[in-house]
């Protein structure tokens, strides 16, 4: 397996710094192993766009992906005449409080892309009500906001990327996003840095349950592939611990 580049490896370490607390367990993940999807993804907004697995050729700018396996999940927005949008989501099972995270590729930085959570499968044509944590075209602003039946509310929080330790993200680079949702409170992370100095509180009709997924939108350019990788849903649950025999323990210290 090809090792990640030093920049990506450092970014992976930074994301681990904001990892879920001890005692959290992975409930779902999408790594597109061997170029196949692991989860069932349903489309949003009635446009039929969902993740498609891709094994990247070596010439692809995203080839050196964080996991080094060169496979990604691709969410392509539709034509601008049809809305320029794509969203897809997967079921978080019985969980409504969770951590949803993953890597995304900036590409040309020409679409709004990122994560969605607490998405309602029955809203509108499907998943038209949700929270989103996204980076805007131009890569200079990160936003957390709520949509209700396709209508965005004012931002619950936003940040300019020049304040990040790594500076403004560049085109054709991999970055990590994470959101922790607990009741009506949310914490947001970008490349391992927590953006929320205090949790975001949605005090106005908060969305308390819903699916998790990804988002890709532009009003000016369509059919743009958005690459995502190593999406992980973790929940506050005990992690099984494998016990070791006394003989095994002795061997480890010989």
C-alpha positions as CSV (number, residue, x, y, z in Angstrom):
1,X,0.0,0.0,0.0
2,X,1.3,3.4,-0.9
3,X,2.0,5.6,2.1
4,X,0.4,9.0,2.4
5,X,2.4,12.0,1.6
6,X,4.0,13.8,4.6
7,X,1.4,16.6,4.4
8,X,-1.5,14.2,4.4
9,X,0.1,12.1,7.1
10,X,0.4,15.2,9.3
11,X,-3.2,16.1,8.6
12,X,-4.3,12.6,9.5
13,X,-2.5,13.0,12.8
14,X,-4.2,16.3,13.4
15,X,-7.6,14.8,12.8
16,X,-6.7,12.1,15.4
17,X,-6.2,14.9,17.9
18,X,-9.9,15.7,17.5
19,X,-10.9,12.1,17.5
20,X,-13.9,10.7,19.3
21,X,-13.4,10.2,23.0
22,X,-12.4,6.9,24.5
23,X,-15.5,4.8,24.7
24,X,-16.8,5.8,21.4
25,X,-17.5,3.1,18.8
26,X,-17.6,3.1,15.0
27,X,-21.2,2.4,13.9
28,X,-20.8,3.0,10.2
29,X,-18.0,3.9,7.8
30,X,-17.5,4.4,4.1
31,X,-14.0,3.6,2.8
32,X,-14.9,2.2,-0.7
33,X,-12.6,-0.8,-0.2
34,X,-11.5,-2.3,-3.4
35,X,-13.7,0.3,-5.2
36,X,-17.0,-0.8,-3.8
37,X,-19.4,1.0,-1.5
38,X,-19.8,-0.3,2.0
39,X,-23.1,1.5,2.9
40,X,-26.5,2.0,1.3
41,X,-26.8,5.7,0.2
42,X,-30.1,7.3,-0.7
43,X,-30.4,10.5,-2.8
44,X,-31.6,13.9,-1.7
45,X,-33.7,16.6,-3.4
46,X,-35.2,14.1,-5.8
47,X,-32.3,14.4,-8.2
48,X,-31.1,10.8,-7.9
49,X,-27.5,11.6,-7.2
50,X,-25.7,9.2,-4.8
51,X,-22.1,8.2,-4.1
52,X,-20.4,6.3,-6.9
53,X,-17.2,4.3,-6.1
54,X,-14.0,5.2,-8.0
55,X,-10.6,3.6,-8.2
56,X,-8.5,6.6,-9.2
57,X,-5.9,6.4,-12.0
58,X,-2.4,7.5,-11.0
59,X,-2.8,10.7,-13.0
60,X,-5.8,11.9,-10.9
61,X,-4.8,14.9,-8.7
62,X,-6.6,13.2,-5.8
63,X,-4.6,9.9,-6.2
64,X,-2.6,10.3,-2.9
65,X,-5.7,10.1,-0.8
66,X,-5.4,10.0,3.0
67,X,-5.8,6.2,3.4
68,X,-3.4,5.6,0.5
69,X,-5.8,3.0,-1.2
70,X,-6.6,5.3,-4.1
71,X,-10.4,4.6,-3.8
72,X,-13.0,7.3,-3.1
73,X,-16.7,7.9,-3.1
74,X,-17.7,10.4,-5.7
75,X,-20.8,12.7,-5.4
76,X,-21.4,14.6,-8.6
77,X,-23.8,17.6,-8.6
78,X,-26.4,17.8,-11.4
79,X,-26.6,20.4,-14.2
80,X,-27.3,23.9,-13.1
81,X,-30.6,24.0,-15.0
82,X,-31.7,21.1,-12.7
83,X,-30.5,22.8,-9.6
84,X,-26.7,22.1,-9.6
85,X,-27.1,20.0,-6.4
86,X,-26.4,16.6,-5.1
87,X,-26.8,15.1,-1.6
88,X,-27.0,11.6,-0.3
89,X,-27.4,10.1,3.1
90,X,-27.2,6.8,5.1
91,X,-29.2,5.7,8.1
92,X,-27.5,6.2,11.5
93,X,-29.7,3.5,13.0
94,X,-31.0,4.1,16.5
95,X,-28.6,7.0,17.1
96,X,-29.4,10.7,17.0
97,X,-26.3,12.0,18.9
98,X,-23.1,11.1,17.1
99,X,-19.9,12.3,15.5
100,X,-19.9,12.4,11.7
101,X,-16.6,13.0,10.0
102,X,-14.6,12.4,6.8
103,X,-12.1,13.6,4.2
104,X,-13.0,15.7,1.2
105,X,-11.0,16.8,-1.8
106,X,-11.2,20.5,-2.8
107,X,-10.8,19.9,-6.5
108,X,-10.9,23.3,-8.2
109,X,-12.8,24.8,-5.3
110,X,-15.7,25.5,-7.5
111,X,-18.6,23.9,-5.5
112,X,-19.9,24.1,-2.0
113,X,-19.1,20.7,-0.5
114,X,-19.0,19.0,2.8
115,X,-21.1,17.0,5.3
116,X,-24.8,16.9,6.2
117,X,-26.3,15.5,9.3
118,X,-29.7,15.1,11.1
119,X,-31.1,14.8,7.5
120,X,-34.8,14.0,7.3
121,X,-35.5,11.3,4.7
122,X,-39.1,12.3,4.4
123,X,-38.6,16.0,4.0
124,X,-39.7,17.3,0.6
125,X,-38.4,15.0,-2.2
126,X,-36.0,13.5,0.4
127,X,-33.4,14.9,2.7
128,X,-34.3,18.5,2.1
129,X,-34.1,19.3,5.8
130,X,-30.7,18.9,7.5
131,X,-27.7,20.6,9.0
132,X,-24.7,21.1,6.8
133,X,-21.0,21.7,7.5
134,X,-19.5,22.9,4.2
135,X,-16.7,24.9,2.6
136,X,-17.8,27.5,0.1
137,X,-16.5,27.9,-3.5
138,X,-13.3,29.8,-3.4
139,X,-12.3,27.9,-0.3
140,X,-12.3,31.0,1.9
141,X,-15.3,30.4,4.1
142,X,-16.5,27.4,6.2
143,X,-20.2,27.4,7.3
144,X,-22.5,25.5,9.6
145,X,-26.2,26.1,8.9
146,X,-29.6,24.5,8.8
147,X,-31.9,23.8,5.8
148,X,-35.6,23.3,6.2
149,X,-37.4,22.1,3.1
150,X,-34.5,23.3,0.9
151,X,-34.6,26.8,2.5
152,X,-31.4,27.8,4.3
153,X,-31.7,29.6,7.6
154,X,-29.1,32.2,8.5
155,X,-25.7,30.6,9.4
156,X,-25.5,29.2,12.9
157,X,-21.7,29.8,12.6
158,X,-19.1,30.6,10.0
159,X,-15.4,31.0,9.8
160,X,-12.9,32.4,7.3
161,X,-10.2,29.8,6.5
162,X,-7.3,32.3,6.7
163,X,-7.7,31.8,10.5
164,X,-6.9,28.1,10.3
165,X,-3.5,26.9,11.4
166,X,-2.9,25.6,7.8
167,X,-4.2,28.7,6.2
168,X,-6.6,28.8,3.2
169,X,-7.0,25.4,1.7
170,X,-5.5,25.1,-1.8
171,X,-7.1,23.6,-4.9
172,X,-6.6,19.9,-5.3
173,X,-5.9,19.1,-1.7
174,X,-7.4,16.7,0.9
175,X,-9.0,18.0,4.2
176,X,-10.8,16.6,7.1
177,X,-14.2,17.7,8.5
178,X,-16.0,16.6,11.6
179,X,-19.2,17.5,13.5
180,X,-20.2,16.3,16.9
181,X,-24.0,16.5,17.4
182,X,-25.5,16.2,20.9
183,X,-29.0,17.3,21.4
184,X,-29.3,20.9,20.0
185,X,-25.6,21.5,20.4
186,X,-22.8,21.1,17.8
187,X,-19.0,21.2,17.7
188,X,-17.2,21.6,14.4
189,X,-13.6,20.6,13.5
190,X,-11.5,21.3,10.4
191,X,-8.2,19.5,9.9
192,X,-8.1,18.6,13.5
193,X,-8.7,22.2,14.7
194,X,-11.9,22.8,16.7
195,X,-13.6,25.9,15.1
196,X,-16.2,26.1,17.9
197,X,-14.8,27.8,21.0
198,X,-18.1,27.0,22.6
199,X,-20.7,24.6,21.2
200,X,-23.1,26.0,18.6
201,X,-26.7,26.0,20.1
202,X,-29.7,25.8,17.8
203,X,-32.4,27.2,20.0
204,X,-35.0,27.6,17.2
205,X,-36.8,24.3,16.3
206,X,-33.6,22.2,16.3
207,X,-33.4,19.0,14.3
208,X,-32.9,16.3,16.9
209,X,-32.7,13.2,14.7
210,X,-31.7,12.3,11.2
211,X,-29.4,10.6,8.7
212,X,-25.8,11.5,7.8
213,X,-24.3,12.2,4.4
214,X,-22.5,14.4,2.0
215,X,-23.4,17.5,-0.1
216,X,-22.1,19.1,-3.3
217,X,-23.7,22.2,-4.8
218,X,-23.1,25.0,-7.3
219,X,-25.5,27.5,-8.9
220,X,-23.0,28.2,-11.7
221,X,-21.3,24.9,-12.7
222,X,-22.8,21.4,-12.9
223,X,-21.5,17.9,-13.2
224,X,-18.6,18.5,-10.9
225,X,-17.4,15.4,-9.1
226,X,-16.9,15.8,-5.3
227,X,-14.5,13.2,-3.8
228,X,-15.0,11.9,-0.3
229,X,-13.1,9.3,1.6
230,X,-13.0,7.5,5.0
231,X,-16.4,8.8,6.2
232,X,-17.0,7.6,9.8
233,X,-20.0,7.7,12.1
234,X,-19.1,7.1,15.8
235,X,-21.4,6.9,18.7
236,X,-20.9,7.0,22.5
237,X,-20.9,3.3,23.1
238,X,-18.4,0.9,24.8
239,X,-15.7,-0.6,22.5
240,X,-15.2,-4.3,23.0
241,X,-11.8,-5.0,24.6
242,X,-10.1,-8.2,23.7
243,X,-8.6,-10.0,26.7
244,X,-5.1,-11.5,26.5
245,X,-3.9,-14.6,28.3
246,X,-1.1,-14.4,30.8
247,X,1.1,-16.3,28.4
248,X,0.4,-13.8,25.6
249,X,1.2,-10.9,27.9
250,X,4.6,-12.5,28.9
251,X,5.5,-13.0,25.2
252,X,4.9,-9.3,24.5
253,X,7.6,-8.3,27.0
254,X,10.2,-10.9,26.2
